Each structure stands twice: as C-alpha cells, then as structure tokens.
C-alpha cells in the first residue's frame, strides 16, 4: 500500500476487485472497487484503490465541505492522461443508498445530479473512475429555493503564464481584506494547480445572477487595489501576465474542484484548505494524494468554523450598484450561456470591427446578423452559383 495511505480494505483483494468497508450514518457499507490495481497517476504510481482509501482517510473533512450539494463527477476511465468526461447525470448503476436532487441549468433544462450525503457514495464514485469532485455552491435543504440560491461565494484566482504562486498568495491576501470590507469571512485553499480558491459562506438570500454580480464587484475592488497584478478581463488576449479573477465561476452550473479533491495532474495534487498563516509558506506540490492523509491526521482543520460564518451579500451588491451607476457594465458570460441582459458583445477584441452599439442580439445571441458587413448595410446578398 502506498506510503501515507491507510490500509482500510476488508478481506483479501481478489485479482479484479476488492471491497472497502465504509462507515456512514446507517452503519458500515461494503463498497466494491473493481480493477483496484489500475494505475490512475502513472508518474506517481497511485492506483484506483489508493484513491479510494485516500477518500476514507480524509472523509469527514471532505464530506463536511463537498457533501450535501449537487455534484458533477470528472471521470477518467483509463486514468490521468486518458479520456475524460464530466458526469452531471448520475452514472448507471448508482447504489440504492445514494441520493440525488433535480437541478436547473441555464438553458432551463432540468435533470438529477448526485449528492454526496455519505462517504460510501463518494467511494462508489471512485469505483466509477471519478478523480475530481465538482460540487455546486448550493446546499440541499427543505426550502424549494435551496438549489437556486447559493450559500457559498467562491473566487478563483487564476494566474496567467509567468506569475508565481507567491504572487497569487499576495492577491489572495488582499482579496481577504476586500472580503472583510464587504463583511465576509474568507477561507483559502490551493486549487491543486497553480492558483488559489477563496471561499466565503453567505446566507442563501440571493439567486445566482445576484451572487455573480457580487463576485464581479468584489473582483473589481481587488483589481483597483492591485491594478498591476490582477485583472477581470474575460478575454485571454487582454489579461497579459496578470492573475485573472474568474467571476464566471459564480454562474449557475459552474463549479470548482472541491476541497480535498484530487486533480488530474502530474503528482496527484489535491486542492487543499489552508489557514491564512499556512498559505504564505506552502507550495501546491506540498499537497498530494500521498501526503494529505498524514496532514489531516496530525493538523487542526483550518476550515473547522466555516459553517458558522455565513455573511450578508448585501454590501457587495451595494458595490455592484455603485459601479453600475458609475457606468461600469455587465461582463461577459460563458459562451454556452444564452445571451444575457446588458451583456457586451461576445466578440474577441482583436476581431472586433465596430462599436458595441453596432452589435445586437441575433438568434445566436453573439454578433450582428452579418458581422462582415458595415453597420446599416443590411444583410449580404447571397452569392450566385453556377447552373
């Protein structure tokens, strides 16, 4: 068994399967793991069974932060480097004890998604070749609005090439100050790659678009304080080498790798919660599927009190209204979204030929009906064809 991973499987391991005993609210469940010796991270030699036992080792902390939310599964049937896909519908063969909820997507389409309300469901997801868990920022609850009103504000600091992790930490530290000015408590974690994610719990009083506007206002305030380091520019060609504050992660059906979730990158890194004191002295490579179980066993939980800190989004929304009154516009939505009110044209800046007012919402929602023609020229006449 790999160093740092506990031996928690029951009985002798057969050539093609083993069984893990997974404790839960209704007692111990036996979860079958097929192909346990399949290598998921070839460079690190970490197997499917190693990943399942990793989840058992960090289970309580993982479930406290990723559980009781709709979750999308990022799956790799042959391991990292092979085919990958995202499962929003629960995979076939979901066990009877697993829970689902029906969520609404930006298109208006609705269908069930898995909910991790006990650890056995997460281990079963590993059996289905899940490596990274992507929970929604909403919690399952008795209110019919629970799945439409986020209770978690998540800000993704995404460094462009050339920026160091230390510079991302600088941006995150200033973001903590911005969030405090908005009355929100901030909790950092490594992204599992080169960035930092900063979370704040909020009261679920607002729907997704309002939360997105609050995140944009916070991102703009961070950009004002660190104009040479941080950007809110949606188009990559306008970001330069700055750290991008990815405000579109606040949209409905946009998710971030959960705390304690492995990432499909070399070395099997983990998105690791830290205290602010710890963040200043770590590197992303410190946290992997091999090292995190020991840290969880020996160190206090840096996010232990996050559930008690839910704040009001109102001050951040006040910043949004202030900025709108000063003429700052709505920002671009992801390309698969329907055209949204007030959104600027979805035209890459280097390809933009006309002023914003010369673009309008066509059936596709992105450009003028005939962007190759000058404004007011009318639709292009169809070419004559021979014959």
N, C-alpha and C positions, 0 to 999 in steps of 0.2 A: 504494500500500500504506500502511496506517495507520502513523503515527509510532510508533516503538518496537517494531514487529513486523517480524521479518526476512523477506526475500523468499526463501523456501525451496521454491517450487514449480517443477516441471520443465516445460519446454516452454511453448508458447503456450497461454493459457487460452481454451478454447472458450466459446461463449456460455452453455452449460448445464452445463459440467463442466470440471474440471482434475484434474491428477494431482500428488500430492506424493510425493517420494522420501523414505522414512522409514528411517533406519538401524536395524539391530537385530542380534540375536545370530546370525542366519543370513544376514546381508547386507542389502542395501537392498531394501525392498519398495515397490512403486508402489501408492499408495492413492488411489483415485478419490474426488473430492469433487464431488458434483453441486450445482447451484444455488449456486456459490461466492459470488455477489454478494448472496445473500439476507441482508437485514439482520436480525440477531438482537437487538441492542440499539438500538432506534430513536433514543433520546436521544443515544447515543454514536456512532452510525453504524458500529458494529462488525458485520462480516459473518461468515458461516459460514467463509469462507476465513481471515479474520483469526483466528478462534478456533482453527482447525486449525494455523495457523502459530505461534500462541501456545503450543500444546502442544509443538510441536517445539522452541521456544526454551527452555522450562523442563523439557524431557522427562526429563533424568537425575534431577533433584531430585524431580519429580513421581512418577516410577516408583519411586524408592527408598522413598517413603512410602506411595503408594497401590497399588503393584504387588504381585503375588503374593498377593492377597487376593480373595475373592469380592466382587463389586462390583455395586451397584444403580445404574442409569442414570436420571437425571432428564432427561426429554426434552421438547423444545418444538418441535413440527413447524413452527410459523409464527413462532417467535421469542418472546422475553420479552414477557409480557403476553397471549399467546395460550394455546391449550390446552396443558396439561402432563400428563404421567403418568410413573409410575415403572416401569421395566422391571427385573423380577427375573429372569425367563427371558431368555436371550439373544435379541436381536431376530432376526427372519428374515433370512437371507442372511449369517449370520456367516461370515467367511472361514475357510478350512481351517486356517490357522496359529493361529487364536485358540484359547485354552484355556478349559475350563470345569471346575467341580467341582460335586458334588452336596451341597447343604446341607440341614439340617433346620430347620424352622420351629417356632414354639411350638405349633402345632396338631398337630405330628407329621408333617405333610406334608413331602415331600422333592422337590426338583427342581434342575436345574442352574442355576448362575449363572456369568456371565462372569468371567474372571480376566485382569487386565492384566499379562501376563508379558513383553510387549514393547510398545514405543511405537506400533507400527503398529496394534495393537488399539485403543488409545485414540483415535488419529486416525480409525479406522473408526467408532468410537462417535460422534465428532463428525459424521461423514457421516450417521449415523442420528439427528442432531439432539439429541445429548446436550450439555447445558450443565454440569451438576454431577454429579460422581462421588461415590458414597457407598460406600466400602469397609467391609467387616466388620472387626472388631478381631481377626481370626484370620488366621494365615498358612497357606498351602498347604504341606504337608510330608509326609514319608513315614509319620508316625505316624497311625493311624486316629483318634486323639483330636484331631488338629491342628485340625479345624474346629469342635470343641466346646469347646476351651479357649483363651480369649482370651490374646493376648500383648501387648495394648495396653490400658491403662486410660485412658479419655477422660472428661474432666469438662467439661461445657458450662455456662458462666456466662451466664445469660440475663437481661439487665436488663429490669425492668418499666418501663412508661412513666414518665418523669420522672427516671430515672437517667442519668448521663452516662457516656461511655466512660472518662473518668478514674476514676470510681468503680468501674467494672468492673476496671480495671487494679489498683486498690487491693485488691479482693477476690482477684484472681489472684495478686498478690504474697504475700498472706497464705496463700493456698492452696499456694503453693510451699513456704512454711515448714511447713505441715501435712504435705505430702507428704514433705518431708525428714525430719520426725519419724517418719514411717512407713517410712523407709529407701528412698524412691523419688525418682528424678531427674525434674524437671518441665520440660516444654518448652511454651512458649505459642505460639499463633497467633491472629491475628484470625479471627473467624468469617466475615468477609465481609459481615456485617450490623452489629449494634450490640454484639455480645458478644465473649467471648474463650473459646477452647478450650484446655484444658491437658491435655497427654498425658504419660503415663509408660509406659515399656516394663516389662512384667512377665514373669516366667518362666511358660510355659503349663502350670501345675501345677493349675489350678482351672477348673471349668466356669462357665458364665455366671452362675448364681444366686449362687455364691460371690463372683464379681467384683462383681456388683451389690451384695451386702452390704458388700464392702469399700469401694465407692464411697459407699454410704449412710453408713458410719461416718466416712469422710473428710469428707463433706458436713456431717455433724452437728458434727464438731470445728470445721470452718470457721465454722459457724453460732454455736457457743459463743464463738468469738473475735471475731466481728463480728456480734453479735445485732441491731444496728440497720441493718445493710447487707445481710445475706444471709439467705435462707430456704430451708428444704427443704419448704415447704408445697406439696403436689401440686395442690390446688385453687386456681385463679387468684384467687378471691374472698378467699382467706386470705393472699395474698402481699403485698398492699398495693403499695408502690412499691419493694420490695426486689429484690435480684438473686437469681433462682431458680437453685439448683444442681440441674440436671436429671439426677437419679440414674437415671431410667428409660432414658437413652441407653445404659446398660450392659447392657440386656437383649438377649437373642438377637433377631436381625433388627431391631435398632435401630442406625442408622448416622448418622454426622456427615459433612458435606461434607469432602472430603479436603483436605490441604494442597495449595496451588497450584490448587485447583479454583475456577473462576469461579462466581459466584452469579447467579441470575436477578433481579437488582435494578438499579435505575437506576444508570448509570455503569459497568456491568460490573465490579463489585468482585470481588476474589479473596480467598480465605481464605489468609492469608499467614503462614508461620512467621517468628518474630522471636526475637532474643535477649532476655533479660530487660532488658538495658540499653536496647535499641531500643524495647521495648514501652512504656516510660514516656514516650517522646517522639513516638509516632506517632498518627495518626488512621486509622480504617478507610478513609477516602477516599484515602489515600496509595497504596493497592494496587489496581490495576485491570489488566484485560487489556492496556491500553496501556503502563502504567508498569512492571509486574513484570518483563518480559524484560530491561529495562536494569538493574534492580536485581540480578537473578540473574547477569547477565554481569559486574557490577562488584563485588559484595559477597560476602564469605565466606558459606558455608552455615551458618546459625545452628543447624541440627539435624544437623550432619555426624556427630556421635558418638552419636546417639540409639540406634542399633542395638547399641551396646556397653554399654548402661546397664541392662539388664533386671534388675529387683529382685524381691524376695520379697513376695508379697501377705500373708504371714502376720501381720505386725504390724497391718495394717489389719483383718484378720479377727479379731485379738485385741480390737481396739476394738469391733467388732460384737458379739462375745460379751460383753464387759463391759457394753455398753449394753443388750443383751437381758437380762442378769442384773439390771440396774437398772430394768427394766420398760419400756424403750423398745421399741415394737412394730415389726413389719414395716410397710413403707409400701406405698401403693397401686401397683398395676401398671397399664399402659396398658389402655384399655377393650376392646381387641380381644384381650387375653390371656385364657386360661382362668382361672377363679378359682384363686388360689394359696394354699397352706397359710399360715395365720396372717395373711392379708391383711385389713385393715379393710374394712368395707362400702363398696361403691362408690356412695356416696350423697353428692351435693353437700351441703356443710354447711348451706347455707341451706334445704335441703329435708328435712333430717334431722329426724324426729319422735320417734325413740326412741333408747334406748341401744344401743351396738354389740351387746350380747348379745341384743337382740331381733331382730336380723337374722341370717339364716343362709344357707348356700349352697343356693340353689334350682337348678333345672335351668339357668337362665341365669347363675347364679353371682354375681348382683349384689345382690338385695334379698330380703326375705322374700317368701313366695309371694303375699301380698296386703298390700302396704305401706300401703294406705289403711285397713286395719282395725287396731284396737289390738292389742298383743301378747296372744296367748292367745285371741283372739276366734274363731279358726277362719276357714276360707275364707268369703268373701262369697257369699251365696246369689245364684244367677242371677236377673236381672230377668225378670218375666213379660212376654211380648209379646202384643199383641192378636192375636185369631184363634185 
